Amino acid sequence: MLGSISSIKKAYLAGFLDADGSIYVRAKPNLTYKYGYQIALYIVFFQSVKDKDKFIKICGLSGVGKTRERKDGIVEFIINKIDEVKQFLKIITPFLILKKEQAELMIKIIKRKEKISSKKDFQKLLDLIDGYRDLNYSKKRIKRTLTP
């Protein structure tokens, strides 16, 4: 896993994420969840399918995540399991430059999510998630509020 790779490789993964990756979270409406939203966390790397083998080898350094090939000729490496996202961010955040704020906010979101015990707590989580959009290039800026 990540803890056992060298600092140079951790820095390389961080640089790769800064350049060809994304860190984001979505509050997806889903009435099967207690407060009506599913919180979905993502760390995604992108690369042309032409470099698929090298890309998979690089992403394999992490020991987490999965790859998928899109129909548009892009290969994605996705980390979306909460424990894996936490582990990955803990290891690479010190090396991030461009996406450091997104990583730090993601860590806050995960901590807040783990402490939800009321509707008010969940609304605070949604507010944090909405603040995340300001760090990325989101065109959709919908403020989410729970109904009373």
N, C-alpha and C positions, 0 to 999 in steps of 0.2 A: 504494500500500500504506500501511500504518499509519504508517510513518516519516515520511511526507510530510504527514500531517494535523496540524492545529493542536493545541496543548496543551489548549485548551478542548474540542475534540471528543474527545480522548483521555480527558479527565476525565469528559466526558459518558458515554462508553462504559463507563468504570469504574463510575460511579454507577449506570448502568443494570444492569450486572452485579451490583453489590452488592444492588440492589433486586429485580430480576426475572431473576436468573440463577443458575447453579450451576457450580462447578468440582469435578470429581471424577475419580477413576481407579478402574478395576476390573481385578482379576486374574481373567480368565475362564478356567476350565479348558478346555484345548484340547490334546489329545494330539499334534497335528501340530506343536506348538512344542517346541523343544529341552528346556525344563524343565517342560513340561506346562501352561503358562499363557500366555495372550495378555494383554499389558498394553494396556489401552484407556484413553486419556486423553480427557477431554471438557471443553469449555467450552460451556455451553448458555444461551441467553437464551429467555425465554418471553413470549408476548403473545397477547391475544385475536385471533381471526381478524378481528374487526371492524376492527382497526387494522392489518391485514396490509400494506397499501401503505406506510404510514408506517414500520412496523416494518422492512420490507425495505430501505427507504431508509436508515434509521439504521444497520442492521447492515451495509449495503453500504459504509459508511465504512471498514470494516476491510480490504476487499479480499481477505478470506479467508472460509472457511466456506461453509455451504450452509443453505438453509431447507427446512423440510418442514412440511406441514399435517397435524395429527393429527385423528382422527375426533371428538375431544371439543371441537372449536372452538378449539384452541390452535395457534399457529404457533410453531415452534422454529427458532432459528438455532443451528447446531451447528458448532463448530470441533473437529475430532478428528484432524487430520493433525499429527504430532509437530512438524514444522517450523513449521507455522502456529500451533500452541499456544505454542511457544517465542517466536515473534515477537510474538504478541498479548500474552502475559504480560510480556515485556520492556518493552513500550511502556506498558501500563496499570497494572502493579503499583504504581508510585509514587503513583497516584491512588486506589487501592482503600482502603477503610476496613473494611467488614464482612468481606470475603473476602480480605484481605491475607495472613493465615496460610495459607489454602488455596492461594493463588497461589504463595507462597514455598515451600511444601512440594511443589507440583507441579513447580516448577523443580528442586528437589533430586531428585525422583523421575526427572525426565528426565535429569539429569546422571548419576545412578546407573545408569540403564538403558543409557546410552551406554558405560558402563565395565564391563559384565558380561563376565567371562572365566571364571567358574567357578560351580558350584552354590552355593557359599558366598556369592558375590557376589549371585546371584539371590535367595537367601534374605534377604539384607539388604534387597534391593529390596522383597520381599514384606512384610517387617517395616515398612518406611517406608509402604507402601500401607495396611497394616492400621492404622497410626497415623493415617492420614488420616481414617478413620471417626470418630475422636473429635472432629474439627473440624466434621463435618457431623452431620446428624440421622439417622444410619443405624440401622436396627432390627436389621440382621444384623451381628453382631460375631464372625464366624468367623475365628479365627487360622489363616492358611494356612502350612503347612510342607511342604517337599519331602520325599519319601520317600528314605531313604538309598540 
